[in-house]
Amino acid sequence: MFCAFAAFLGIMFFLGCDNKKEARDQTTLERVSLQYWTDRLVTRDYEPAYNREADNASMSLEEYRKLVSRNENFKFSGLKIDRVNIENDGSLVYVTLKCMIPNVPKVIERTFKDKWIYQSNQWKHKFVKTQP
């Protein structure tokens, strides 16, 4: 009996019981997207943002960090998700942020479309080099 139980635990471990399953809904995508952009732009905690990328295997964390840290002299705030559109082949999140740029006396507000896909029971970001 003990061997059967131990085997069951082993199987559950290897099947990924710790695998986080996220809901495929607007509320979850809004929360995940807001956390992603907070990590990437506000707190500059690049590893969690990198782990959210759908194609992170195509570049190392260090390469990713170099690409996304180009705006480190900007101060981002006021992040908000305006709208979420869930679609079959890729979902869109409309993100608004405020930015202070050195030597520019006023805050700039920008809204952009952000692409996400639902992959392996998790929301994954589609990296675009032209995003902030």
Residue pairs with C-beta under 8 A, 6 or more apart in sequence:
19 120
19 121
20 121
20 122
21 121
21 122
22 28
22 32
22 121
22 122
22 123
24 86
24 118
25 86
26 84
26 86
28 123
29 84
29 86
29 91
29 93
29 116
29 123
30 81
30 84
30 93
32 52
32 116
32 123
33 81
33 84
33 93
33 95
33 114
33 116
33 123
33 125
34 79
34 80
34 81
35 48
36 48
36 49
36 52
36 125
37 79
37 95
37 97
37 114
38 79
39 45
39 46
39 48
39 49
39 52
40 46
40 49
40 68
41 71
41 76
41 79
41 97
41 132
42 76
42 77
42 79
44 69
44 72
46 61
46 64
46 65
46 68
46 69
47 61
49 64
49 68
49 125
50 56
50 61
50 64
50 65
52 123
52 124
52 125
53 64
53 124
53 125
53 127
54 117
54 119
54 124
54 125
54 126
54 127
55 126
55 127
56 64
56 127
59 67
64 127
67 129
71 132
73 102
74 99
74 100
74 101
74 102
74 132
75 99
75 100
76 97
76 98
76 99
76 132
77 97
77 98
77 99
77 100
78 96
78 97
78 98
78 109
79 95
79 96
79 97
80 95
80 96
80 97
81 93
81 94
81 95
81 96
82 94
82 95
82 96
82 111
83 92
83 93
83 94
84 91
84 92
84 93
84 94
85 91
85 92
85 93
89 117
90 115
90 116
90 117
90 126
91 115
91 116
91 117
91 118
91 123
92 113
92 114
92 115
92 116
93 113
93 114
93 115
93 116
94 111
94 112
94 113
94 114
95 111
95 112
95 113
95 114
96 109
96 110
96 111
97 109
97 110
97 132
98 107
98 108
98 109
99 107
99 108
99 109
99 110
99 132
100 107
100 108
101 108
110 132
112 131
112 132
114 125
114 126
114 131
115 125
115 126
115 128
116 123
116 124
116 125
116 126
117 123
117 124
117 126
118 124
